[in-house]
Structures are given as structure tokens and as C-alpha cells.
Amino acid sequence: MKPRCVAPAYGKGVRSRQRGFELANGLPFVASDLAVHQLLGAHTVADSQRLQVALGRIRRASGDYVGKLLAIDPHRVRSYSKRHMRRHCDNQKSRPFRVGQTFFALDPDTHQPVCFTTATSSRTATQASIELFGMVAEILATPPGELLVLADMEHLSAELFDYVQLHTPFELLVPMENRRSLEKQLRAIAAERFTRRWAGFATAKLPYKMVRSEAGPFFLFAHRTGERPDEYQFGAFLSTTDRDEVEATTLDYPKRWRVEEFFNAHQALGWRRAGTMNLNIRYGQMTMALLAQAALHQLRKRLGEPFSGWDAAHLAKSLLAGLDGDIRVSDDTIVVTYYNAPNVQRLRQHYEHLPSRLQSEHIDPHIPWLYGFKLDFRFR
């Protein structure tokens, strides 16, 4: 595919001739798919992971993470690769389709992603999670015992529990699959071991030894619902540490579902589909999407309601693609003028006279990828 060109703007008052490319005016070309493919392919998986760690540290310093809870979740991305891959089915009415495996870590208190990892179809959730924990530890630098990891049943393995307890500062909480053997074990717990918390709900906490585990002991958090013995129903969670089982299972663990809310709102940025199994390109493309999500999060905070609650697709269609503007060059500064922008007064506070604002914070306002020009904004 040949690169599509945008007429450069020399002098003042020349507007873009390409709808949707207002901010590209003044650049020599719009990159083609092939150029982007080659750019991403030239960078390794390790390059993308280092970029994620650097971005995560900046976001931690900016207050984007509370750092008390961490939700991890496998995200199956539809893939159009012709390679042999795992197949996934959303429901019984649809045909299974190829998926690429992606594993995300998210701060559920702020709904913000920390980092992710991806792999070929042969990689297990345990193997991916171990790599993910290493990146999270570099980003959050959490002291031992201060961060609880919330995972699903796919992460219930002796290997992962041993690794978390022996080699990380984290704590891990995972629900146990309600099999007959587990239900029999829970029903055998003496009634006096349960503590009634409120009507129809009681809990018990017991030491637990996993088969094939070299660490432990771990702790089983059992919960019982129902008021009469013939109505009792049981469930359980497994934890690497002894902690308050009521707070962990009823207040903390439900926040894990915010991972799904995050994907529903933001996967359109670049986590909806995987077009290649080249891991360098996939890591690079999805890491760029992580950068875009972080930038949009800052924009949402500056715009306020209702824009802060819009998902990525709605924001792109109704706001970013709905703005009119022009670009002028004044001395060494590219001046972008926006018309009909929302919440103009709030935007002016943050973006007008941007070079001088940056200089006051001892930040060089010259932008390397804009040929050393400064960037400023006006709102009309």
C-alpha cells in the first residue's frame, strides 16, 4: 500500500485538505500500514515491556494507581492469523474462532491498566501471570503484604501459588471450583467453625495444603449461605495469606469484574482483534494502545462530565472526530486552533500557552517527532 500524502501547510491560515487529518497537516506523509508494520517489527518484545514499565512508573507517580488491589485476567482477542491457534466460543450459538492470548493487570480502584503480556496459544495462564507479576513489581514497587491480587479459577494452580508466596511481595486470592469433592469437604466442616456474619451468610477460615505444592500453608475461606441446614450452599476462596476473609471475599473480590468493564470501554483502542502472530508487532501495537489509553485518561479528567464517562468508540466519534480546527506555524511553534471544542474554559487552563507552562515546570517544550517545533493550542 502506498503512503497517503497530506498537503503540507507552509505559512499561516492553510487548512488541511483531508477530512480527519487536521493534526497531520504540516507533516510530510501519513504512514502506510506497511511502514507501521516494519516499524513495530523492528522492536523486540523486551523493548515493548520496557516501555510499559516506564509508562507504568510515570502513571504511578501521577496518582493513576491506588496500589492496594490488582486484578489480573486473560483477555482472548479475536485473531485473523492463518496459523494454528486456540479456538474460543462466546456462546453455544456461535462458532469457535481463533483467539490470541493476552493477559492484563489492572488497578480496580481506579479502573486503570498497569501492564499486559501476550503469547502464543501454548502458553498457560500460570506462565503468563509469573511474567506479568515481574512487570507489576517493577512498576508499583509495593512493599510486602500491601497488594492483593484478584484472579479467576484459571489461576488456581500450585505452581502459581508457590511462586506468589515465595518470590513476590504480593498476596493472591482465587475462587475454588465448586466440585463435588470440594463441596463434600466444606459440608464436613463443623458448624461451630463458621461465624455468622449476617442473615443467611457465615464464613470459616482454615489452613489448606495444595497437592503438589512446595510452599504453604495457604488459607481456605469458606462461605455458607442459607438459614437452615437443608438450605445450605457452600463456596470457597483460596488465599496465600491469612487475612480478613469477609473483607477479602465480599468487598475486594467483586472489584475484579472491573477488568471486564475496562475491556468493554477501551478495547476499541487496539485490543479488540489481533491481525498477526508476530509477537514483536503485537506487543508493539498493543503497547501503543496502552499509551493512547493513558493520554485519553488525562484528557477525560480535564474535560470532565459527560466526556469522562464515554467509551473509546464514543469519544472518538463524537468528540475527537467531531472537532474542527486549523494549524499554523508561528516562528518555532505549531499553533493548533480548535473550534467548537467542549468545556473550553477547562481546556484553556491546561493547553493554552503550553510551551511557557512546560518551561515553568523545567520541561523542554521542543518536540522531537515534530522536528523540534513547540506545540501550542488555541480555542475559539
Helices and strands as residue ranges (DSSP letters): G 22-24, H 33-41, H 45-61, E 69-79, E 87-88, E 97-107, E 112-119, H 125-140, E 148-150, G 153-155, H 158-167, E 171-175, H 180-187, G 191-193, E 195-198, E 201-208, E 218-225, G 229-231, E 233-239, H 245-246, I 247-252, G 253-257, H 258-266, G 267-269, E 273-274, H 279-303, G 307-309, H 312-318, G 320-322, E 324-330, E 333-339, H 344-351, H 354-360, G 368-370, E 374-379
